[in-house]
Amino acid sequence: MNDLIILFNLLEQFINSEYVSLEKYRKNPIIFHYYSEIIRYWNKINFALQSTLRSLQFNRKLKPRLKVIYGYSLYRTFWEKVKIGNLLKALELNLEQNFFYSIKVNLIKFLKRLKTFSWDLALKNKTTIEKISIEYAIPSFFIQRIRPYMDLPSLKDNLRLMNNFNLGKTYLIWNKYPMDLDSEILFRKAHEESNIPIKGDDDFDGLYTIPNEYKKEVLKSTYFKNGDIIIADKGSLAIIDLLNPQKHELILDLCAAPGIKTALIKRVINDRSILLTNEFQRERIAQMKNLMSFLNIQDISILNADGISFPNRETIKFDRILLDAPCSGSGTFLINPELKWRQNSGFLHQNELLQKKLIQSAIRLLKPEGILVYSTCSLYSEEGEKQIQQFLEYLEPLKIPQFYSPSYKIDGRELSGTGRLFPATHGTQGFFVGKFKKKG
């Protein structure tokens, strides 16, 4: 089966609300790129598609396969400026011949009419939220949830960075802590010799940035292949810095997959503390084990248990717990564009309930005066400020670094011990973070 047909099959699965796994296609630049980008801009593509079809007085609902082909053709010709003739040749080579010729005439009419499409005219009578939703390819549900806490310029700045890989950075974290001077010199020299512009981070030692366009070169490097560097979001390192693991402690990473934060904890503590990690989904444990092996991390205990009813003895309590809770992923649209189109009240409520039960479990598992760091890669207050606000009877807020932006104001007040990370401010994914001490 050729790449284009595989791509069409995956897009059709998405349209039919079926689960789509891209894991085995990540190294295929055609399938991975076009699937991710078409899904990223799906409502924008669909809006232009439907507007153009209406102008042709084509009122029949397109079947999923045909909708995929029209959407793909629109993306290639409208955004990538591929010539109609070249696109048709590619489709003719890859589609079943009778099917191709049955759709060719109408597809050509559609693509020719598409040249007259105007965003200004199409959006003329739309509300502000509708315009932002279409222009930035973001569900209106997301905008309505964020709008009370963020002005329009800030919202647009964040959305712009959550949509465009070329505007972002790739973060490289040295996998030995602390990084010695000789290693740093050799590391910088290796990248400079490869003409990769590398820059040390202003906030964290051992953290470096490169433009996203050079990420492929890093993946080929000896440093990466040997597990000497970790590619991770700066926000993940910031959260582990906030956890601040110490010597001779018992530490729990309660919801550990995919394992990046586990690796970053282990990087700091080495063998000076005991780290226990837990993951509920069995299939994700295999991913964690592969990552630990790749990064040469040994002596790691990974449990497959329900974090809500974690199987510990009552006499065993933890000094520190990281609860990086499952969430809506509303801060991760850059790397998870599919999640955009799952955003609704039901999905959010489902995550809220899970988070509440996990926080209750984490409090139970902590020693008196033990430290809890709660984080979500979400921009919704319901998964951050409003969630943790319910537990202040049991938790004492602790000071967090000024690196973080203030959290959202709830009822006119900021919540102590909490902060946020934003793409436009910090160059990270969107995070909520909070640090607390269990009241004795």
C-alpha positions in Angstrom: 0.0 0.0 0.0 1.5 3.4 -1.0 2.0 6.3 1.3 -0.8 8.4 -0.1 -3.4 5.7 0.4 -2.2 5.0 4.0 -2.5 8.8 4.6 -6.1 8.8 3.2 -7.0 5.8 5.4 -5.7 7.5 8.5 -7.5 10.7 7.7 -10.7 8.7 7.1 -10.3 7.1 10.5 -10.1 10.5 12.0 -13.2 11.7 10.3 -15.0 8.7 11.5 -13.9 9.4 15.1 -11.9 6.2 15.2 -8.6 5.9 17.2 -5.6 6.7 15.1 -2.1 5.6 16.0 0.8 7.3 14.2 3.6 5.5 16.1 4.8 3.3 13.2 4.6 6.2 10.7 6.7 8.8 12.7 9.7 8.2 10.5 7.7 8.5 7.3 7.9 12.2 6.4 5.0 12.1 4.0 2.4 10.3 6.1 3.4 11.9 9.4 3.7 15.5 8.1 0.5 15.6 6.1 -1.6 13.8 8.6 -0.4 16.1 11.4 -0.8 19.3 9.4 -4.1 18.5 7.8 -5.5 17.6 11.3 -4.0 20.6 12.8 -5.9 22.9 10.4 -9.0 20.7 10.1 -11.7 23.1 10.9 -10.1 25.8 8.7 -9.8 23.3 5.8 -13.3 22.1 6.3 -14.6 25.7 6.4 -13.0 26.6 3.1 -14.1 23.3 1.6 -17.8 23.7 2.6 -17.9 27.4 1.5 -16.5 26.5 -1.9 -18.8 23.6 -2.4 -21.8 25.8 -1.5 -20.7 28.4 -4.1 -20.9 25.5 -6.6 -24.4 24.7 -5.3 -23.1 21.3 -4.3 -25.4 20.5 -1.4 -24.9 16.8 -1.0 -22.8 15.6 2.0 -19.5 14.2 0.9 -18.7 10.7 2.0 -15.7 10.4 4.3 -13.3 9.1 1.6 -14.2 11.9 -0.8 -14.0 14.5 2.0 -10.5 13.3 2.7 -9.5 13.7 -0.9 -11.0 17.1 -1.2 -9.5 18.2 2.0 -6.0 16.9 1.0 -6.3 18.6 -2.4 -7.4 21.9 -0.8 -4.4 21.8 1.6 -1.9 21.0 -1.2 -3.2 23.6 -3.7 -4.4 26.4 -1.4 -1.6 26.4 1.2 1.3 24.7 -0.6 0.4 26.3 -4.0 0.8 23.0 -5.8 -0.4 23.2 -9.4 -3.7 21.5 -10.1 -2.2 19.4 -12.9 0.6 18.1 -10.7 -1.9 17.2 -7.9 -4.2 15.4 -10.4 -1.2 13.3 -11.7 -0.3 12.3 -8.2 -3.9 11.3 -7.4 -4.2 9.4 -10.7 -1.1 7.4 -10.0 -2.2 6.4 -6.5 -6.0 6.0 -6.6 -7.9 3.2 -8.2 -8.4 4.3 -11.8 -12.2 4.0 -12.1 -12.6 5.9 -8.8 -10.3 8.6 -9.9 -12.0 9.2 -13.2 -15.4 9.2 -11.5 -14.4 12.2 -9.2 -12.0 14.0 -11.6 -14.4 16.4 -13.2 -16.0 17.7 -10.0 -12.7 17.9 -8.3 -11.3 20.1 -11.0 -14.4 22.4 -10.8 -13.9 22.6 -7.0 -10.2 23.4 -7.2 -10.7 26.1 -9.9 -13.5 27.7 -7.8 -11.2 27.5 -4.8 -8.9 30.1 -6.4 -11.6 32.7 -5.9 -12.1 31.9 -2.2 -11.6 35.0 0.0 -11.1 34.7 3.8 -12.2 38.4 4.2 -15.5 37.7 2.5 -16.0 34.3 4.1 -15.5 35.6 7.7 -17.2 38.9 7.2 -20.3 38.2 9.3 -18.7 35.9 11.8 -18.4 36.7 15.5 -15.0 37.4 17.1 -14.8 33.9 18.6 -15.8 32.3 15.3 -13.2 34.3 13.4 -10.4 33.3 15.9 -11.6 29.7 15.8 -11.3 29.5 12.0 -8.3 31.7 11.5 -6.2 29.9 14.2 -7.8 26.5 13.6 -8.9 26.1 17.2 -12.2 24.9 18.6 -14.5 27.6 19.9 -14.9 25.6 23.2 -11.2 26.2 23.9 -11.5 30.0 23.3 -14.6 30.3 25.5 -12.8 28.5 28.3 -9.6 30.6 28.1 -11.1 34.0 27.2 -12.0 35.0 30.8 -8.3 34.8 31.8 -6.5 36.0 28.8 -6.8 39.1 26.6 -7.2 38.7 22.8 -3.6 39.7 21.8 -2.1 37.2 24.3 -4.6 34.5 23.2 -3.6 35.0 19.6 0.1 35.0 20.4 -0.2 31.7 22.2 -2.4 30.1 19.4 0.1 31.2 16.8 2.9 29.3 18.6 0.7 26.3 19.3 0.2 25.9 15.5 3.6 26.5 13.9 6.6 24.3 14.4 8.9 26.6 12.6 8.3 29.3 15.2 9.3 27.1 18.1 12.5 25.6 19.6 13.7 22.2 20.4 15.1 21.7 23.9 18.1 19.5 24.6 18.8 18.4 28.1 22.2 17.0 29.1 21.5 13.6 30.6 24.2 13.9 33.3 23.6 16.2 36.2 25.4 18.4 36.8 27.1 18.9 33.4 30.9 19.1 33.7 32.7 21.8 31.8 34.6 19.4 29.5 31.4 17.8 28.3 29.8 21.2 27.7 32.7 22.3 25.6 32.6 19.1 23.5 28.8 19.2 23.2 28.8 22.8 21.9 31.7 22.1 19.6 30.0 19.1 18.0 26.9 21.1 17.2 28.9 24.1 15.9 30.8 21.8 13.6 27.5 20.5 12.3 26.4 24.1 11.7 23.6 23.7 14.2 23.0 27.0 16.1 22.9 26.0 19.7 22.2 28.3 22.7 22.4 27.7 26.4 19.2 28.4 28.3 19.0 31.4 30.6 17.0 29.7 33.3 18.3 26.1 33.7 21.9 24.7 33.6 22.3 21.8 31.2 19.5 23.0 29.0 20.1 24.1 25.4 17.9 25.3 22.5 18.1 24.9 18.8 15.6 26.0 16.1 13.1 23.3 15.4 14.3 23.0 11.8 17.5 21.4 13.1 15.9 18.7 15.1 16.4 16.1 12.4 20.1 16.7 12.5 20.2 16.2 16.3 18.4 12.9 15.9 21.2 11.7 13.8 23.9 12.8 16.2 26.1 10.5 18.3 25.1 12.3 21.5 21.4 11.5 20.9 22.0 7.9 19.8 24.1 7.3 22.9 21.4 8.6 25.2 23.5 11.6 26.3 20.8 14.1 25.6 17.1 14.1 26.4 14.7 15.9 24.0 12.0 17.3 26.2 9.9 20.4 26.7 11.5 23.1 28.9 8.3 22.9 31.0 9.1 19.3 32.0 12.5 20.3 33.3 10.9 23.3 35.1 8.5 21.0 36.9 11.2 18.6 38.1 13.2 21.7 39.2 10.1 22.7 41.2 9.9 19.2 42.7 13.5 19.6 43.9 14.2 16.0 44.9 16.7 15.6 47.7 19.1 12.9 49.0 17.7 9.9 50.9 14.1 10.4 50.0 11.3 8.2 48.9 9.8 9.7 45.8 6.8 8.7 43.7 6.0 9.7 40.1 2.3 8.7 40.3 1.3 9.0 36.6 4.6 8.5 34.9 4.2 7.7 31.2 5.6 8.5 28.7 8.5 8.7 31.2 10.3 12.0 30.3 9.7 13.5 33.8 10.8 10.1 35.4 14.0 10.4 33.4 14.6 13.9 34.6 14.0 13.0 38.2 16.4 10.1 37.9 18.9 12.5 36.3 18.9 14.7 39.4 18.8 12.0 42.2 21.0 9.4 40.5 21.1 6.7 43.1 20.9 8.9 46.2 17.1 8.5 46.6 14.5 5.8 45.9 12.3 6.6 43.0 9.1 4.6 42.4 7.1 5.2 39.2 3.6 4.2 38.4 1.5 4.0 35.2 -2.1 2.8 34.9 -2.0 2.0 31.1 -0.1 -1.2 30.5 0.8 -0.4 26.9 2.4 2.8 27.9 4.8 1.0 30.3 6.4 -0.6 27.3 7.1 2.9 26.0 8.6 3.9 29.3 10.9 0.9 29.4 12.1 1.6 25.9 12.8 5.2 26.9 14.7 4.2 30.1 16.8 1.7 28.1 17.5 4.3 25.4 18.7 6.8 28.0 20.8 4.2 29.9 18.7 4.6 33.0 18.8 1.5 35.2 17.5 0.5 38.6 14.1 2.0 37.9 10.9 0.5 39.5 7.8 0.8 37.3 4.5 -0.3 38.6 1.3 -1.0 36.6 -1.3 0.1 39.1 -4.3 2.4 39.5 -3.0 5.7 40.9 -6.4 6.3 42.6 -6.1 3.2 44.7 -2.3 2.9 44.8 -1.2 -0.5 46.4 1.0 0.7 49.3 1.2 -0.3 52.9 -0.2 2.3 55.3 3.2 2.4 57.0 4.9 3.5 53.8 4.5 7.2 52.9 6.4 9.3 50.4 8.6 12.4 50.9 7.7 13.8 47.5 5.1 13.0 44.9 4.9 14.3 41.4 1.3 14.1 40.1 1.6 15.0 36.4 -2.1 14.2 36.0 -3.9 13.0 32.8 -5.7 16.0 31.3 -7.3 17.5 28.3 -3.9 18.3 26.7 -5.1 21.7 25.9 -1.6 23.1 26.2 -0.1 20.6 23.8 -1.8 21.3 20.5 1.6 21.9 18.8 2.7 18.2 19.2 -0.8 16.7 19.6 -3.0 18.5 17.0 -5.6 15.7 17.1 -6.5 16.7 20.7 -7.9 20.0 19.5 -11.0 18.3 18.1 -11.6 16.3 21.3 -12.1 19.4 23.4 -15.7 19.6 24.7 -17.4 19.8 28.1 -17.7 16.0 28.4 -14.0 15.4 27.8 -13.0 18.1 30.2 -15.4 16.8 32.9 -14.0 13.3 32.5 -10.5 14.6 33.2 -11.6 16.8 36.1 -13.1 13.8 37.9 -10.0 11.7 37.4 -7.7 14.5 38.6 -9.7 15.0 41.7 -9.4 11.3 42.7 -5.7 11.3 41.9 -5.1 14.4 44.1 -7.0 12.7 47.0 -4.8 9.6 46.5 -1.6 11.7 46.4 -2.5 13.4 49.7 -3.1 10.0 51.3 0.3 8.7 50.1 2.3 11.7 51.3 4.0 11.9 54.7 3.0 14.8 56.9 4.8 17.8 55.6 5.6 15.8 52.4 5.8 17.7 49.1 3.3 17.5 46.3 3.9 19.0 42.9 0.7 18.9 40.8 0.9 19.7 37.1 -1.2 19.4 34.0 -0.4 20.3 30.4 -3.7 22.2 30.2 -4.7 25.8 29.9 -8.1 25.3 31.5 -8.7 26.7 35.0 -10.9 23.6 35.7 -7.7 21.4 35.5 -5.5 23.8 37.5 -6.6 26.5 39.8 -10.2 25.4 40.4 -9.0 21.8 40.8 -6.4 22.4 43.5 -8.5 25.0 45.2 -10.7 22.2 46.6 -7.8 20.7 48.6 -6.3 23.7 50.4 -7.7 22.3 53.7 -5.1 19.6 53.4 -2.3 21.4 51.5 -0.1 24.4 52.4 1.0 26.4 49.3 4.7 26.8 48.9 6.6 29.6 47.1 7.4 29.0 43.4 10.1 30.7 41.3 9.4 33.9 39.5 10.1 32.1 36.3 6.5 31.1 36.3 3.7 33.4 35.2 1.0 34.1 37.8 -1.9 31.6 37.7 -5.3 32.7 36.7 -7.3 34.8 39.2 -10.2 32.9 40.6 -12.9 35.1 42.2 -10.5 38.0 41.8 -7.6 36.4 43.7 -4.4 34.5 42.6 -3.9 31.1 44.2 -0.6 30.9 46.2 1.8 28.2 45.4 0.7 28.0 41.8 1.8 29.3 38.4 1.5 28.8 34.7 3.7 28.3 31.7 2.7 29.7 28.3 4.1 29.1 24.8 4.3 32.8 24.0 5.9 33.7 27.4 8.1 30.8 28.2 8.6 29.0 24.9 7.1 25.8 26.4 3.8 24.0 26.1 1.0 25.3 28.2 1.2 24.1 31.8 -0.4 24.6 35.2 1.8 23.9 38.2 1.4 24.0 41.9 3.7 23.1 44.8 2.3 22.2 48.3 3.2 20.8 51.6 0.9 18.3 53.3 -0.4 19.8 56.5 0.7 17.8 59.5 
